[in-house]
Amino acid sequence: MQPTDAGLVFYRRIKEALSDIAAAHTEAAERTREIAGTLRIGSSTLFGPTYIVPTIAAFMRRHPAVAIQLVLEDSFQDLLKAELDLAIRIGELSDSRAMATRVGALRRVAFAAPEYLLKHGRPKVPGDLRAHCCVIRTLTKSPQRWTFESAGKPETIPVAACFSSDNAGACNEAVAEAVGIGIAPLWQIAGMLETGRVELILTEYEPPPTPVHVVWPQASLLPTRTRAFIDFLAARLRSGLRALP
């Protein structure tokens, strides 16, 4: 037996509607049950323990039948290959296959150790960095081109790396040890600033803030636990990031 042309047209018209009906039945059934199951969440090695773990703990207290697997990785992982239900991305998004909601932005700053500045001088404008030793985080986009803002316009400066690493903590520590000048989110180096190990430079040319998103794979229907955690996490992060200096 072969379907007729009219039958194929009819099938294509109702296929999406039938999928929506099935999804609606599933969602209605899930809403009547306690939120349960396992969530795999991706985040970076520094941001995850500080900002995501407390949120996970609060969510698990509200929904004790949910188990969480937190995957910490500084590079942007493919959500499907890593089998992640969602991830927190710090930086510009490039994966058009993922859904995303922006939850805030992180202030970025240039900084250096007092010992380094005493020995090599303090840069007065971004262009002065060409003559300085810089600490480069290799996982960022165009790591040896730093962008600042001058008179409301972006200004990109090529810099030379004397030290580089794919780990943010290692780069920040290298700057504190007077290896060179670095750029980082302000929250990462707040403790170093308070103790005087580093100080801010080029503050009038502060780099543009880095966006923070929650991302998840495209799907016609998310499990209730995933949707609930995304909403919970987004609300907590928006509140927490607004409170950062």
GIFEN-V678649 format. One record per backbone hydrogen bond with DSSP energy under -0.5 kcal/mol. CO is the residue of the C=O (numbers start at 0). NH is the residue of the N-H. If there is no record, write none. Layout:
CO|NH ; CO|NH
This chain:
3|7 ; 4|8 ; 5|9 ; 6|10 ; 7|11 ; 8|12 ; 9|13 ; 10|14 ; 11|15 ; 13|17 ; 14|18 ; 15|19 ; 16|20 ; 17|21 ; 18|22 ; 19|23 ; 20|24 ; 21|25 ; 22|26 ; 23|27 ; 24|28 ; 25|29 ; 26|30 ; 27|31 ; 28|31 ; 29|32 ; 36|66 ; 38|40 ; 38|68 ; 39|84 ; 39|85 ; 40|70 ; 41|87 ; 42|72 ; 43|47 ; 45|49 ; 46|50 ; 46|51 ; 47|51 ; 47|52 ; 50|54 ; 51|55 ; 52|56 ; 53|57 ; 54|58 ; 55|59 ; 56|60 ; 57|61 ; 58|62 ; 62|65 ; 64|36 ; 66|38 ; 67|69 ; 68|40 ; 68|70 ; 69|71 ; 70|42 ; 70|72 ; 74|76 ; 76|78 ; 77|81 ; 78|83 ; 79|82 ; 85|41 ; 86|88 ; 86|214 ; 88|90 ; 88|212 ; 93|95 ; 94|97 ; 96|217 ; 98|215 ; 100|213 ; 103|211 ; 105|209 ; 106|185 ; 108|183 ; 109|200 ; 110|181 ; 111|198 ; 112|116 ; 113|117 ; 114|118 ; 115|119 ; 116|120 ; 120|122 ; 124|127 ; 125|128 ; 126|129 ; 127|130 ; 128|131 ; 131|159 ; 132|180 ; 133|135 ; 133|161 ; 133|162 ; 135|137 ; 135|164 ; 136|139 ; 139|142 ; 141|144 ; 143|158 ; 145|156 ; 147|154 ; 149|152 ; 152|149 ; 154|147 ; 156|145 ; 159|133 ; 159|161 ; 162|135 ; 164|137 ; 166|170 ; 167|171 ; 168|172 ; 169|173 ; 170|174 ; 171|175 ; 172|176 ; 173|178 ; 174|112 ; 174|177 ; 180|134 ; 181|110 ; 183|108 ; 184|187 ; 184|188 ; 185|188 ; 186|189 ; 188|192 ; 189|193 ; 190|194 ; 191|195 ; 191|196 ; 191|197 ; 192|195 ; 198|111 ; 200|109 ; 201|204 ; 202|205 ; 204|148 ; 208|210 ; 209|105 ; 210|90 ; 211|102 ; 211|103 ; 212|88 ; 212|214 ; 213|100 ; 214|86 ; 215|98 ; 222|226 ; 223|227 ; 224|228 ; 225|229 ; 226|230 ; 227|231 ; 228|232 ; 229|233 ; 230|234 ; 231|235 ; 232|236 ; 233|237 ; 234|238 ; 235|239 ; 236|240 ; 237|241 ; 238|242 ; 240|243
